[in-house]
Amino acid sequence: MILPYQLLILCVSLIMMYSAFIYYKRGDIDLFSAVFWLTLWLALIIISLAPPLTLLSSKLLGTLRPLDALTILGFLLFSIIMFHMYSWLSKMKKQLNEVVREIALSKLSNPKHLRNKNK
């Protein structure tokens, strides 16, 4: 028998898997990101529909309760995602600075632009 929380997790996970697939097809995310998110949501479905797996994970991690193990794993996954986002934002910031620098230098080397600005 499926409990209400399991049904909720199943519905939300399927919607999110579909969303990840659509984002990949539109080109908004790359293949690695799509596979990562699809795997994450599939794992959530499996864990919610097979509660004995949480008992196994708590024994492997040495925690007393399955929820403790899931909390630890969730925090680790959250940390990994945040580090990836930080790295990506740092890369974007560097690229943006380079583009702005190139635009500024091109405007300085174009005297016609400076004359039009003073008018």
Buried (B, 14 or more C-beta within 10 A) or exposed (E): EEEEEBEEBBEBBEEBBEEBBEBBEEEEBEEEBBEBBBEBBEBBBEBBBEEEBBEEBBEEEEBEEBEBBBEBBEEEEEEEEEEEEEEEEEEEEEEEEEEEEEEEEEEEEEEEEEEEEEE
